[in-house]
Amino acid sequence: MTPEPIRLSGGGLELAADLWGDPDDPPVVFLHGAGQSRRAWDEAARAVVRAGWHAVTVDHRGHGDSDWPVESSYDWDHFGDDVEALIDRFSRPPVVVGASLGGMSALIAQGRSVTQLYRALVLVDVTPRMELDGVKRIVGFMAAHPEGFDTLDDASQVIADYTGRPKPDSPDGLRQVLRHGPDDRWRWHWDIRFLEGRADEILSSQEGTERSDAIRAMLLDAAARVRVPTLVVRGAQSDMVSPEAVREFVDIVPGSRFVDVADAGHMVAGDQNDHFVDAVLEFLSGLSPDTKAERP
């Protein structure tokens, strides 16, 4: 199954996307986490297409093959703008699956809208209330090695040390998330300016900051505006999202539910993709029939 690569309009930028399956089938939009690319969803996209859905996987601004803004335009509102622009291209509200940054962006967009933007929402290891130690760990990983790597194998070892997963026999899969520069070094395929104003503040914080508190309040308010079927998929070993944070979210969003994926951390799809896909497909199968009615 080969997707069709296209360019979509975001919030003033062009975003790279892959279209999977029949566009007449009900749509599912996949939004990846920070530092990833749309390729993180390839197996999940294939699975939902086999189940009768049309999948759209998208690179966030400053990630993968999407535009990198001339100015460092990476405020949360910019990501919300991108999601709203993406949703507007559909004649009917799509299901949105968002991991980490993708889930936050989806919530931010919904929090600014008086209508429901999505048919349903799946949040992958993200809630308004995130654990500071886990946030520090992932931001520290993203901020490390700005000089890049000599080889893909060097990068593979760093990732294995971070995730605790065995290093694969071949590092070639990392070509999806690393780019080879003219200086013959491999660097992450995302804009390091995304961390400007974030990394130092987060890594030096002891209990949180005014900015993180404001983001949490914004996401809690956005969650309270969600009125569509919602599933939180949490990695059972996640250090980013606690069971208490999930229960808080479920209490806020009517009719929402959650599932823990065993032996998975924050990178749920990467750690246990088969179990992640099973949870998403079960959720999708329980949605009310799609009437293909156009957006009001």
Sequence and secondary structure as in RCSB ss.txt:
>XXXX:A:sequence
MTPEPIRLSGGGLELAADLWGDPDDPPVVFLHGAGQSRRAWDEAARAVVRAGWHAVTVDHRGHGDSDWPVESSYD
WDHFGDDVEALIDRFSRPPVVVGASLGGMSALIAQGRSVTQLYRALVLVDVTPRMELDGVKRIVGFMAAHPEGFD
TLDDASQVIADYTGRPKPDSPDGLRQVLRHGPDDRWRWHWDIRFLEGRADEILSSQEGTERSDAIRAMLLDAAAR
VRVPTLVVRGAQSDMVSPEAVREFVDIVPGSRFVDVADAGHMVAGDQNDHFVDAVLEFLSGLSPDTKAERP
>XXXX:A:secstr
   EEEEEE SSSEEEEEEES TTS EEEEE  TT  GGGGHHHHHHHHHTT EEEEE  TTBTTS   SS   S
HHHHHHHHHHHHTT SS  EEEEETHHHHHHHHHHHT SS   SEEEEES  SS  HHHHHHHHHHHHS TT BS
SHHHHHHHHHHHH     S  GGGGGTEEE TTS EEESB GGGGTTTHHHHHH SS  HHHHHHHHHHHHHHTT
  S EEEEEETT SSS HHHHHHHHHHSTT EEEEETT  S HHHH HHHHHHHHHHHHHTS         
